[in-house]
Amino acid sequence: MPELPEVEVTRQSFAERIAGARVTAVRLGKPLRWPLGHEPATLVGQRVGDATRRGKYLWLPLSADVDAAGSGAQSGGLLMHLGMSGSLAFSDAPGPAGAHDHFDLATTRGTLRLTDPRRFGAVVWSEALDGGAAGKLIAGLGLEPFDPAFTGTYLHAALQRRRVAIKQALLGGDIVVGAGNIYACEALFAAGISPRLRSDRLSRPRAERLAAAVRETLARALALGGSTLRDFRDAHGMAGAFQQHAGVYGREGEPCTVCATPIRRIVQGQRSTFFCPHCQR
Ligand SMILES: [Zn+2]
């Protein structure tokens, strides 16, 4: 599943090239998780702005010219999500759409294409990122991990209100976004915190360490994605590359890199958790 670092690296792969382009055609394939919610033809002629990211969503602003207003075109943007298996590629010569290519945004600078075999991804038109359809989808998201407001104090206060295991609180995404399964396991290992610890029992100093570990783990994944961008064709390749450098994730039974205790795997909320029973308390 594409996680925040993969989505951010995807954004960086096309944002500069597509900015300022004009939409020349929109092609829809099979239905995705949510409908576009807008007449595709009205997007033709609109200008693409700067692509941004919020959580695992990408936002592509589109603006209609004043002189095109007579045709009923309305400025807004496209909110994109890669779902379980989606990937976005921007190309000068995308070729004919394949069986799993379900959205094309053709522009004067190239075509942005969503390929999504399982179709849990989506492209949704919205009048604004913080309003309309997009506003509803992003309303419950927690802070961005690199937001200066994401501090140990904030994390500690948020965890004080939870009774669930700390890994579940991180995965929820309503305190901080980006700590998906791999990255939550790695951050807890880096901070020396048991994934089973009840959220409200985490001390203030340990919350400081955890906030730093979440930021550092995601920064490391981003750096890895940036350096391997040319080599990976989709987001899964990048997750695989990160896992090769993982301290605990996917390493059940292998020795801890710090203390050599065998790494354990447990299931929390139907997801595998990997941890060192000696280093993480
Ligand atoms: Zn250990």
Residues whose N, C-alpha, C, O or C-beta is under 5 A from the ligand:
A	BS01	ZN	C256 V258 C259 A260 T261 C276 H278 C279
